[in-house]
């Protein structure tokens, strides 16, 4: 399962409340391994008020929030049923899951906000031993089978119940032993 960015439609003016509600629900409903970042797209703007310059944050897309998540029935349900959320953008309705944003769209929005997509550099090679830091296999150790620096991903083989289980993880989810 791959994490992607999705656009969530909210009641206008409720973007920050939706962000706070969703972040709280993610924690209380145990979705930290499926729903990662919630962002209200904003940019800095300087305005003149009473002859003084004042810096304010202006919402770039009022009524919308970006959510970085792995789309499953559970995570979809949690986001859709968060107070203030009216739905996902890019869903054809009738129970169809929404389409994620293209990586270049996300990069553009994050750059506009002065944020960069978190690229984690990792000095790691095939055959090395790593520890999984988060998710259902947290604290397990495994052997690196494949490294994809362009995507920031690594394939790791973890032994569980006497069998080898292979999984794809982000660099941020592992640490070299």
C-alpha positions in Angstrom: 0.0 0.0 0.0 1.3 3.4 -1.0 0.8 6.7 0.7 -0.5 9.5 -1.4 -2.0 13.0 -1.0 -5.7 13.5 -1.3 -7.8 16.7 -1.3 -10.6 16.8 1.2 -13.4 19.3 0.9 -14.5 21.1 4.1 -17.1 23.6 5.1 -15.6 27.0 4.3 -13.8 28.5 7.2 -13.5 25.1 9.0 -10.2 24.1 7.5 -8.1 24.5 10.7 -10.9 22.9 12.8 -11.0 19.9 10.4 -7.2 19.6 10.6 -7.3 19.6 14.4 -10.3 17.2 14.5 -8.7 14.8 12.0 -5.4 14.8 13.8 -7.1 14.0 17.1 -9.2 11.2 15.4 -6.1 9.7 13.8 -4.6 9.3 17.2 -7.6 8.1 19.1 -8.7 5.6 16.4 -5.2 4.2 16.0 -4.7 5.3 12.4 -1.1 6.7 12.8 0.2 4.1 10.4 -2.4 5.0 7.6 -3.0 8.8 8.0 0.2 10.9 8.2 0.1 14.6 7.5 -2.9 17.0 7.3 -2.1 20.4 5.8 -4.2 23.5 5.3 -2.6 25.1 2.1 -1.6 28.7 3.1 0.9 31.3 1.9 2.4 34.3 3.5 1.1 37.7 2.4 1.9 41.2 3.5 -1.0 43.6 3.9 -1.1 47.2 4.9 -3.3 48.0 7.9 -3.5 51.4 9.5 -0.3 52.4 7.6 1.6 49.4 9.0 2.8 46.4 7.2 1.5 43.2 8.6 2.2 39.6 7.6 -0.8 37.3 7.4 -1.3 33.7 6.4 -3.9 33.4 3.6 -5.5 30.2 2.6 -4.5 29.2 -0.9 -7.5 26.9 -1.4 -10.3 28.0 0.9 -12.5 25.0 1.8 -9.9 22.4 1.1 -7.4 20.4 3.2 -4.6 18.1 2.0 -4.3 14.7 3.7 -1.3 12.4 3.2 -2.6 8.8 3.7 -2.7 5.2 2.7 -6.2 4.8 1.2 -7.9 1.8 2.9 -11.6 1.4 3.8 -10.7 2.3 7.4 -8.7 5.4 6.7 -11.2 6.6 4.1 -14.0 6.1 6.7 -12.1 8.1 9.4 -11.4 11.1 7.1 -14.9 11.1 5.5 -16.6 11.1 8.9 -14.5 13.8 10.5 -16.7 16.7 11.6 -16.6 19.5 9.0 -15.5 17.3 6.1 -18.0 17.2 3.2 -16.1 14.7 1.1 -13.0 13.9 -1.0 -12.3 15.6 -4.3 -11.8 13.2 -7.2 -14.3 10.6 -6.0 -17.0 9.7 -8.6 -19.4 8.8 -5.8 -21.2 5.5 -5.2 -18.5 4.2 -2.9 -15.7 4.8 -5.3 -12.4 5.8 -3.6 -11.0 9.2 -4.7 -8.0 9.8 -7.0 -4.8 11.0 -5.3 -3.0 14.2 -6.3 -0.2 13.8 -8.8 3.3 14.1 -7.1 4.1 17.3 -9.1 0.9 18.9 -7.9 1.8 18.2 -4.3 5.4 19.4 -4.8 4.0 22.7 -6.3 1.6 23.3 -3.4 4.2 22.4 -0.8 6.9 24.6 -2.5 4.3 27.5 -2.6 3.9 27.1 1.1 7.7 27.1 1.6 7.7 23.4 2.5 9.4 20.8 0.6 8.3 17.2 0.3 10.2 15.4 3.1 13.0 13.6 1.3 15.0 11.5 3.6 18.5 10.7 2.6 19.7 7.2 3.7 23.0 5.6 3.4 21.8 2.0 3.2 22.6 -0.9 1.0 21.1 -4.3 0.2 21.9 -7.0 2.7 22.1 -4.5 5.7 20.2 -5.1 8.9 17.6 -2.5 9.8 15.0 -1.9 12.5 11.4 -1.0 11.6 10.4 2.1 13.6 6.6 2.3 13.0 3.6 0.5 11.8 2.5 -3.1 12.6 6.1 -4.3 12.4 7.6 -1.7 14.7 10.7 -2.9 16.6 11.2 -5.9 14.2 14.5 -6.3 12.5 14.9 -7.2 8.9 17.3 -7.4 6.0 17.3 -4.8 3.2 16.5 -6.5 -0.1 16.1 -3.5 -2.4 16.7 0.2 -2.2 14.9 2.8 -4.3 16.4 6.2 -3.5 14.3 8.0 -6.1 11.1 7.1 -4.2 12.7 7.1 -0.8 11.6 3.4 -0.3 13.2 0.2 0.8 12.1 -3.4 0.6 12.8 -5.3 3.8 12.5 -9.0 4.7 11.3 -9.5 8.3 11.1 -12.9 9.9 7.8 -13.5 11.8 6.5 -16.8 13.1 9.3 -18.6 11.4 8.4 -17.2 8.0 9.9 -14.4 6.0 7.6 -11.4 5.3 8.6 -8.8 2.7 7.4 -5.2 3.0 8.0 -1.9 1.3 8.8 0.9 3.7 9.8 4.6 3.5 13.3 5.5 4.6 11.7 7.4 7.5 10.2 4.2 8.8 13.5 2.4 9.3 16.8 2.8 11.0 20.1 1.2 10.3 21.4 -1.2 13.0 
